[in-house]
Amino acid sequence: MGPSAHRRATRTAGLAVVGLLLWSAAPAVADARAGAHPSASAEAVADASLRWAWPLAGFRLDAPYVAPAHAYAAGHRGIDLRPLARDEVLAPTDGIVAFSGEVAGRGILTIDHGGGFVTTFEPIESALRPGQAVTRGAEVGVVSLGGHAPTGALHFGVRRDGEYINPLLLLGGVPRAVLLPCC
């Protein structure tokens, strides 16, 4: 099996399991360093995780982060979260809105958090404008339609010094999972 076939098989297997789990913004119970960019040092991630919170109050993880083999390779440079009850998107930490608007028919919100950290949400409907300050946990918009995320899901991406990293690194790892009854 070649590298790209292995990544597809791994991602498909992961999605089959993840589809059965619901996630809440509870304290983390596992380490999620897999998929980290080499520049994501343990010290920077540990320090940043003290100030970061989940962008949705309750959600299901629809698609995990999949690190690309190289800068131009296929991958999933973020995570897709499906709101369970409320579709309000919350600022994961303090920052300044860098971009808010429509790109290719979908709403995008980008927040610069300083220290090289930038988050992007899509699709989102937001009344915020560039230059506005946001605080951790403040509502920054609502999940909208469009983009590459499944309908009703929010794509949450994080860049550190211009390189995408696994958002779970800043959120303290994988949150508690609740298994649902089957069938």
Long-range contacts (C-beta under 8 A, 24 or more apart in sequence): 3-69, 4-69, 4-74, 7-66, 7-69, 7-74, 7-75, 11-64, 11-66, 11-76, 14-64, 15-62, 15-63, 15-64, 18-61, 18-62, 18-63, 18-64, 19-60, 19-62, 20-179, 20-180, 20-182, 21-60, 21-61, 21-177, 21-178, 21-179, 21-180, 22-58, 22-59, 22-60, 22-84, 22-177, 22-178, 22-180, 23-58, 23-59, 23-60, 23-61, 23-81, 23-175, 23-176, 23-177, 23-178, 24-58, 24-59, 24-175, 24-176, 24-178, 25-53, 25-54, 25-56, 25-57, 25-58, 25-59, 25-175, 26-175, 26-176, 27-172, 27-175, 27-176, 28-171, 28-172, 28-173, 28-174, 28-175, 28-176, 29-173, 29-174, 29-175, 29-176, 30-173, 30-174, 31-173, 32-166, 32-168, 32-169, 32-171, 32-173, 32-174, 33-166, 33-169, 34-166, 35-64, 35-65, 35-66, 35-67, 35-165, 35-166, 36-67, 36-165, 36-166, 36-169, 37-67, 37-160, 37-163, 37-164, 37-165, 39-160, 39-161, 39-163, 40-160, 40-165, 40-166, 40-169, 44-115, 44-160, 45-169, 45-170, 48-93, 48-115, 48-117, 48-169, 48-170, 49-169, 49-170, 49-171, 49-172, 51-93, 51-94, 51-136, 52-92, 52-93, 52-136, 52-170, 52-171, 52-172, 53-90, 53-92, 53-93, 53-136, 53-137, 53-171, 54-90, 54-92, 54-171, 54-175, 55-81, 55-89, 55-90, 55-91, 55-92, 55-119, 55-121, 55-154, 55-156, 56-81, 56-83, 56-86, 56-87, 56-88, 56-89, 56-90, 56-143, 56-154, 57-83, 57-85, 57-86, 57-88, 57-90, 58-83, 58-84, 58-85, 58-86, 59-83, 59-84, 59-154, 60-84, 62-149, 62-150, 62-153, 63-149, 63-150, 63-153, 65-166, 65-167, 65-168, 67-166, 77-157, 77-164, 78-120, 78-155, 78-156, 78-157, 78-158, 78-164, 78-167, 79-155, 79-156, 79-166, 79-167, 79-168, 80-149, 80-150, 80-153, 80-154, 80-155, 80-156, 81-153, 81-154, 81-156, 82-150, 82-152, 82-153, 82-154, 83-143, 83-152, 83-154, 87-142, 87-143, 88-139, 88-141, 88-142, 89-121, 89-124, 89-126, 89-139, 89-140, 89-141, 89-142, 89-143, 89-154, 90-137, 90-138, 90-139, 90-140, 91-134, 91-135, 91-136, 91-137, 91-138, 91-140, 92-119, 92-136, 92-170, 92-171, 93-117, 93-136, 93-170, 94-133, 94-134, 94-135, 94-136, 95-119, 95-133, 95-134, 96-131, 96-132, 96-133, 96-134, 97-128, 97-129, 97-130, 97-131, 97-132, 97-133, 97-134, 97-140, 98-130, 99-130, 100-126, 100-128, 100-129, 100-130, 104-147, 105-146, 106-144, 106-145, 106-146, 106-147, 107-141, 107-144, 107-146, 109-140, 109-141, 111-140, 116-160, 116-161, 116-162, 117-158, 117-159, 117-160, 117-170, 118-158, 118-159, 119-156, 119-157, 119-158, 119-159, 119-167, 120-155, 120-156, 120-157, 120-158, 120-159, 121-154, 121-155, 121-156, 121-157, 122-146, 122-147, 122-149, 122-154, 122-155, 123-147, 123-149, 123-154, 123-155, 124-154
